[in-house]
Amino acid sequence: FILPINDYHAFYLFWWFAWSIMIGQFTARFVGGLRTWQLLLALLAFPSIPLAIWFTVLYYYHSNSLPTDGLISLSMVFVGITFVINSLDSLIRLYTDNLNLTTERLGKWKYILGNLVALFGLTLLFKLDFLQIQWVGAAVIGIYFACFAYILLYRRQEVAAITGAPEERLLDFEAIDRAH
């Protein structure tokens, strides 16, 4: 189950890479004022703890051939559906905001219809061989390496000069406390 890397592990790894761009854009809205080590803890270390627990439980069930029917199965389906709905909601918000496809600009019904058509079209495209998760994940890894190489070759000094978030991006924790 753990070694060697099989199809399931490859799928999970490439899925993680494919979603990382969207997750990065989503979290970039909230990380103003955090130091790099805090961001790494928040995005890599802390989420790894429940993932490790989850995969430990799955491994235990798998290695002992325990059934996962009934309440356990329903719970896993509920969590999966909730995750997909939450992910699609975040994805829709990100691409509509970035492309200025808002309800104010398009109207409520055109906005809803446009998003449904886009999601339906993406679902159909995903059935094609070139959009398998392995290819999407590999393309994302390639984009990461290309961006890293670009920064090293052309923007190294500019990036090295960054000492913190711009003043307008700093998170006002007192405003958050006042809201609650």
Stockholm file with secondary structure:
# STOCKHOLM 1.0

chainA/1-180         FILPINDYHAFYLFWWFAWSIMIGQFTARFVGGLRTWQLLLALLAFPSIPLAIWFTVLYYYHSNSLPTDGLISLSMVFVGITFVINSLDSLIRLYTDNLNLTTERLGKWKYILGNLVALFGLTLLFKLDFLQIQWVGAAVIGIYFACFAYILLYRRQEVAAITGAPEERLLDFEAIDRAH
#=GR chainA/1-180 SS CCSSCCHHHHHHHHHHHHHHHHHHHHHHTTCTTCCHHHHHIIIIIHHHHHHHHHHHHHHHHHHTTCCCCTHHHHHHHHHHHHHHHHHHHHHHHHHHHHTTCCHHHHCHHHHHHHHHHHHHHHHHHTTSGGGSHHHHHHHHHHHHHHHHHHHHHHSHHHHHTCCSCCGGGCCCHHHHHHHC
#=GC SS_cons         CCSSCCHHHHHHHHHHHHHHHHHHHHHHTTCTTCCHHHHHIIIIIHHHHHHHHHHHHHHHHHHTTCCCCTHHHHHHHHHHHHHHHHHHHHHHHHHHHHTTCCHHHHCHHHHHHHHHHHHHHHHHHTTSGGGSHHHHHHHHHHHHHHHHHHHHHHSHHHHHTCCSCCGGGCCCHHHHHHHC
//
